Amino acid sequence: MTIINIFQFFCFLKKLFLFFIFYFFFPNSGITIEKKGEILFSENCIACHRGGQNIIIPEKSLKKDVLENNGMNNKESIIYQIINGKNGMPAFGGRLKEYEIEIIANYILNELKN
């Protein structure tokens, strides 16, 4: 592992630690559903979808026009994709809870599509 990979790994652990602290010990701490979406996206999706892009299949980003062209501009389609995966994307159905997947789908539709 390079120093950059080690640094990224520790940054990820820091985010994960902070998420668990806030999520379990301060459930009503004012974290909005949008912030939870951002955190979940950062923990699970950002490796391939940083900034709404797609490093595996660049033409299938999370931008509004691309989502529309691919029939993925609705919550149900995004949830299905997250649960089952497709092409280069792994399935997250066994890793994430149903409500977490829904939060990520909302985050993609509301925050990343622009």
C-alpha positions as CSV (number, residue, x, y, z in Angstrom):
1,M,0.0,0.0,0.0
2,T,1.2,3.5,-0.8
3,I,1.2,6.3,1.6
4,I,-1.8,7.9,-0.2
5,N,-3.8,4.7,0.1
6,I,-3.0,4.5,3.8
7,F,-4.0,8.1,4.2
8,Q,-7.3,7.6,2.4
9,F,-8.0,4.5,4.5
10,F,-7.5,6.4,7.7
11,C,-9.7,9.2,6.4
12,F,-12.4,6.7,5.7
13,L,-12.0,5.2,9.2
14,K,-12.3,8.7,10.7
15,K,-15.6,9.3,8.7
16,L,-16.9,5.9,9.7
17,F,-16.1,6.5,13.4
18,L,-17.7,9.9,13.4
19,F,-20.8,8.5,11.7
20,F,-21.2,5.8,14.3
21,I,-20.7,8.2,17.1
22,F,-23.4,10.5,15.9
23,Y,-25.7,7.8,14.6
24,F,-25.7,5.7,17.8
25,F,-25.0,8.1,20.6
26,F,-26.7,11.2,19.3
27,P,-29.6,10.1,17.2
28,N,-31.4,13.4,17.5
29,S,-28.3,15.5,17.2
30,G,-29.6,17.5,14.3
31,I,-28.1,15.5,11.5
32,T,-30.4,16.0,8.6
33,I,-31.5,13.2,6.3
34,E,-29.5,14.9,3.6
35,K,-26.3,14.7,5.7
36,K,-27.0,11.1,6.4
37,G,-27.3,10.6,2.7
38,E,-24.0,12.3,2.1
39,I,-22.3,10.2,4.8
40,L,-23.7,6.9,3.5
41,F,-22.8,7.9,-0.1
42,S,-19.3,8.7,1.1
43,E,-18.9,5.4,2.9
44,N,-20.3,3.2,0.1
45,C,-20.3,4.9,-3.3
46,I,-17.6,7.5,-3.5
47,A,-14.8,5.2,-4.5
48,C,-16.5,4.9,-8.0
49,H,-18.8,7.9,-8.0
50,R,-16.8,10.8,-6.6
51,G,-18.4,14.1,-7.7
52,G,-21.3,12.2,-9.3
53,Q,-19.0,10.6,-11.9
54,N,-18.5,7.0,-12.7
55,I,-14.9,5.8,-12.9
56,I,-15.8,2.3,-14.2
57,I,-18.2,3.3,-17.0
58,P,-17.7,7.1,-17.4
59,E,-20.7,7.6,-19.7
60,K,-23.0,6.4,-16.9
61,S,-22.5,9.1,-14.3
62,L,-25.0,10.3,-11.7
63,K,-25.7,13.6,-13.5
64,K,-29.3,14.6,-14.2
65,D,-29.1,14.3,-18.0
66,V,-27.3,11.0,-17.9
67,L,-29.8,9.6,-15.3
68,E,-32.7,10.7,-17.6
69,N,-31.1,9.2,-20.7
70,N,-30.6,5.8,-18.9
71,G,-34.1,5.7,-17.3
72,M,-32.5,6.1,-13.9
73,N,-34.0,9.4,-12.9
74,N,-36.4,8.0,-10.3
75,K,-36.0,6.6,-6.8
76,E,-37.3,3.1,-7.7
77,S,-34.7,2.6,-10.4
78,I,-31.8,3.8,-8.3
79,I,-32.9,1.6,-5.4
80,Y,-33.1,-1.4,-7.7
81,Q,-29.6,-0.7,-9.0
82,I,-28.1,-0.2,-5.5
83,I,-29.7,-3.5,-4.3
84,N,-28.8,-5.6,-7.3
85,G,-25.9,-4.0,-8.9
86,K,-25.3,-4.1,-12.7
87,N,-22.3,-4.1,-15.1
88,G,-19.3,-3.1,-13.0
89,M,-21.4,-2.0,-10.0
90,P,-21.6,-4.6,-7.1
91,A,-24.8,-5.3,-5.3
92,F,-25.3,-3.6,-2.0
93,G,-28.5,-5.3,-1.0
94,G,-26.7,-7.6,1.5
95,R,-24.5,-4.8,2.9
96,L,-26.9,-1.9,3.5
97,K,-30.3,-1.8,5.2
98,E,-33.3,-0.9,3.2
99,Y,-33.7,2.5,4.8
100,E,-30.0,3.3,4.1
101,I,-30.5,2.4,0.4
102,E,-33.5,4.7,0.3
103,I,-31.5,7.6,1.9
104,I,-28.7,7.1,-0.7
105,A,-31.2,7.1,-3.6
106,N,-32.7,10.4,-2.3
107,Y,-29.2,11.9,-1.9
108,I,-28.4,10.9,-5.5
109,L,-31.7,12.4,-6.9
110,N,-31.5,15.6,-4.8
111,E,-27.8,16.4,-4.5
112,L,-25.8,14.8,-7.3
113,K,-28.0,15.1,-10.3
114,N,-27.1,18.8,-10.9
